[in-house]
Amino acid sequence: MAETQRRVVKTPDARRDEIVRAARGLFAEQGVRATTFAHVADRVGVTRGLVYHYVGDMETLVEQVLDACIDDFVADLRAWDAARRPGDVDGAVVSAVALLRHHVPTRGGDAPHPARPAVPRLDDAALAVRFLDRAVEALVDTLETTTIPAYAARHTIEITHVRATFVVLVHGLIALVRSRPGTPDDVLVALVRQTLRLAPTDLPTPDPAAP
């Protein structure tokens, strides 16, 4: 007797995540404006009615995709903070610049980074500004609970209006990387150091006589 194939029933959360992932990929490939619920349904392999059931409308779906992008960036920022060596300011700035390049899409049709998560092509100016503002606020919120207090425990913070300075810096770095992707990393590192007036690395110098 032929075996009957079992139908895999997904939980509501799993199905919603699947829809958001599909929409995120489509937004990256063809832009938000060009993507319809029919496209998303075809990508997932479900009906349009099921997509409507889980996300309600396109505006809600767009917001959920943007939230997923921000969550990925924040998670990587927390992982960067956990991996950095206390006192190694230079190393932390260099790796932070690498993290920024990993997540920020560039203009001019450059090939996407092979490991970069899908970033929506925001072909609506108001939506792009709203997403950028939310992303920067979330990143600075994270820095205020992780990296900034850890730095303050070892060094004097030489800038005033700390949060506002970080907001301006992150906005500026993202704009520069997007519009001028060929900007060398050492220039980005220098901009971070100059803006934040960072202390030099304070790790102990290795003893050349040590075994």
N, C-alpha and C positions, 0 to 999 in steps of 0.2 A: 504494500500500500504506500502510495506516495506520501512523503512527509508534507504536512501543511506548514507553510512559512509563518512564523509568528510575527505579528505586527508589533513594532516597538512603539509603545505609548510614552510620549515625553511629558514630563511635568510641566506645568504652566511656566515656571521660571526658566526651565531649559528651553522651551519653545520660544519664549520671549528673547532670551539671549541669542538664540539662533537667528531670529529675525533681525535683531540689532546688528549682529555680525555681518549678515548678508547686506543690509542697508549700508553699513560702514564701507564695505568693499565696493559697492556700487557707487556710493558718493565719491569715493576716491578715484574710481575709473572714469566716471562720466559727469560728475558734478551733482549737486543737490537738485537743481532745477530740472535736470533732464531725467531724474529718477521718479518713477511712479510706483504705486502699490503693486501694480501688475508685475513690474520688473522684480520687486522684492519677493513677491509670491513665487514667481518662476525660479528665482535663484534658490529659494528654500525648498521648493517642490510642494507648495500648499496652495490653497485657494486664496484669492484676495479677501474674501470674507473672514478667513482665519487671521490674516494680518490685521484687518480692522479690529477684530475681536481683541487681539492682544495689545495693540498700540493706540487704537482710537482714531488718530488722524495723523497726517504727514508731519504737522508741526511737532506733535508729541514724539514721533519717531526720530525726527531731526534732533530734538533735545536729548533723547536717550543716547543717540550716537555721539553727540558732543560730550555728554557726561562720561561715556566710556573712554573717549580719547583723553579727557582730562584725568580720569582715574588711572589710566595707564602711565601718564606722565608723572603723576604724583607718586605712584607706586615705585617707579624707577628712581625718582628723586629720593625717596626714603631708603631704597636699596643703596644708592650712591652714598647717602649720609652714613649708613651703617657700615659701609665698606671702607670709608676713608680713614687714614691714619691720623689720630689726634696730633696736632702740631705741624703736620705736613700741609701747610697752606698752599704751597706751589702745586703739589700733586693734586690737591682737592680742586683747585681752579682749573687745571688742565683737564681733569676727568669731568668736571662740570661742563666745560665747553664741548667735550665729546658727546655728553648726554644731550646737550642742546641741539647739536647737529643731527643726532640720531632721530630726534622727534620733529624738528621743524622742517616742513617742506620748502623747497626752493622754487623760484620762478625761472622761467626760461626753458621748461621742458626737460630738465635734467632727469636721468634715470633714477627711480626711487632706490633708496638704500635697501639692500636685500633683506635686512633684518628689521626694517622700520615697520611699525604697525600702520595699518591703513589710516591715512589722514584725509578727511573729507575735502573735496574741492569746493570751497565755499564761494559760489559764483553769485552771491548776493552780498553787497557791501555791508549792509546793516547787520546781517547774520555773522559775517566775518569779524566785525568789530566786537559784537557781543560775545562771540566765542573767545576771542583773544583776551578781552577784559576778564572773563570768567576764569580762563586758564591761568592768567598771570596772578589773579587774586588767590587762586587755589595753591599755586606754587609758593607764593610769598607766605600764605598761611602755614604751609608745611615748614618752610625755612624758619619761621618764627617759633616753631615748637621743637625744632631739631638743631639745625646747624648754627643759627645765630646764638642761642644760649650756650652751646658748646664752645663756640669761639670766644664769647664774652668771659667764659670761665678761665681762659688762658691768656687773653689779650684785652687791651683796652680798645673799645670801639671808638674809632676816631671820627665817625660821621655823626651828624645830627639828623633828626627826622629819618630814623632807620627804615621804617616800613616804606615811606614814600620814596626813599632812595632806591630800595630794592625794586619797587614797582617800576620806576623809571628805567632802571638798569635792564630788567628783564624785557620790558617792552622794546627798548632800544636794541638789545642784542637780537631778539627775534626779527625785528624789522631789518637789521643789517644782514643777518644770515639769509633771510628770504630774498632780499633785493640784490645782495652782492655775495653770492655763495663762495666766490673765490677769495674772500677775505681770509688771510692766513690765521691759523689758530693762535699764533703768538701775538697777533694784534688784538684778538678777542680777549686773550688772557691779560694783556696790558690794560685794556679798557676796564676789565673787572677789577684789577688791582688798583688802578688809579681812582675809579669811582668810589670804591669801598675803603680806600686807604688801608689796605691790608698789611698786617705785620709780616715780616719775613718768616720763612719756615723756622721753627725752633726745635727741630729734632736734634738729638745729640750727634756730634760729628763722630763717625766711626774711627776707632783707634787703628791706625795702619799696622801697629805691632801686634794687634790682637790676633789670635789663631783663627 
